[in-house]
């Protein structure tokens, strides 16, 4: 870890699931069910493309989440100085 924000982000990530509410888990379950239903209709090649799409989407979401949290920490630091 290169800086204190990386340490804070790691701690936040470790604790995140215990703070997510029922709405998150219901939405996540619906997303998983929709993906499973879609996969059942796809050919092997299409499933490979879907896997690539999901991987890219997860990378994008992770980068956004990290950047958002980092900006929030920097904003909090600026406000409380």
TORDRENBA-307965 format. One record per residue (C-alpha): x, y, z; residue number from 0. Coordinates in steps of 0.2 Angstrom, whole numbers, m for minus. Layout:
N
{atom {X, Y, Z}, NUM}
...
END
This chain:
81
{atom {0, 0, 0}, 0}
{atom {7, 16, m5}, 1}
{atom {m2, 29, 5}, 2}
{atom {m15, 31, 19}, 3}
{atom {m29, 32, 7}, 4}
{atom {m25, 15, 0}, 5}
{atom {m25, 8, 18}, 6}
{atom {m42, 17, 21}, 7}
{atom {m49, 10, 5}, 8}
{atom {m44, m8, 10}, 9}
{atom {m52, m6, 27}, 10}
{atom {m68, 1, 19}, 11}
{atom {m68, m14, 7}, 12}
{atom {m66, m27, 21}, 13}
{atom {m81, m19, 31}, 14}
{atom {m92, m15, 16}, 15}
{atom {m103, m30, 16}, 16}
{atom {m108, m29, 34}, 17}
{atom {m115, m11, 31}, 18}
{atom {m125, m15, 15}, 19}
{atom {m143, m16, 17}, 20}
{atom {m157, m27, 11}, 21}
{atom {m160, m17, m5}, 22}
{atom {m142, m20, m11}, 23}
{atom {m143, m39, m8}, 24}
{atom {m161, m40, m16}, 25}
{atom {m154, m30, m31}, 26}
{atom {m139, m41, m32}, 27}
{atom {m149, m57, m32}, 28}
{atom {m160, m50, m46}, 29}
{atom {m145, m46, m56}, 30}
{atom {m138, m64, m54}, 31}
{atom {m155, m71, m59}, 32}
{atom {m156, m61, m74}, 33}
{atom {m138, m65, m79}, 34}
{atom {m141, m84, m76}, 35}
{atom {m157, m82, m87}, 36}
{atom {m148, m74, m101}, 37}
{atom {m133, m86, m100}, 38}
{atom {m146, m100, m103}, 39}
{atom {m150, m93, m120}, 40}
{atom {m133, m90, m126}, 41}
{atom {m121, m101, m136}, 42}
{atom {m104, m105, m130}, 43}
{atom {m96, m91, m140}, 44}
{atom {m109, m79, m134}, 45}
{atom {m106, m84, m116}, 46}
{atom {m87, m81, m119}, 47}
{atom {m92, m64, m125}, 48}
{atom {m103, m61, m110}, 49}
{atom {m89, m66, m98}, 50}
{atom {m78, m53, m107}, 51}
{atom {m91, m40, m105}, 52}
{atom {m94, m44, m86}, 53}
{atom {m75, m43, m83}, 54}
{atom {m74, m27, m92}, 55}
{atom {m89, m20, m83}, 56}
{atom {m82, m26, m66}, 57}
{atom {m66, m17, m69}, 58}
{atom {m74, m1, m74}, 59}
{atom {m86, m2, m58}, 60}
{atom {m71, m5, m47}, 61}
{atom {m61, 9, m54}, 62}
{atom {m76, 21, m52}, 63}
{atom {m79, 15, m34}, 64}
{atom {m60, 17, m30}, 65}
{atom {m59, 34, m37}, 66}
{atom {m76, 40, m29}, 67}
{atom {m70, 34, m12}, 68}
{atom {m53, 42, m14}, 69}
{atom {m61, 58, m19}, 70}
{atom {m72, 57, m4}, 71}
{atom {m57, 54, 8}, 72}
{atom {m48, 69, 0}, 73}
{atom {m63, 80, 2}, 74}
{atom {m65, 75, 20}, 75}
{atom {m47, 79, 23}, 76}
{atom {m49, 96, 15}, 77}
{atom {m64, 100, 25}, 78}
{atom {m57, 95, 42}, 79}
{atom {m41, 104, 40}, 80}
END
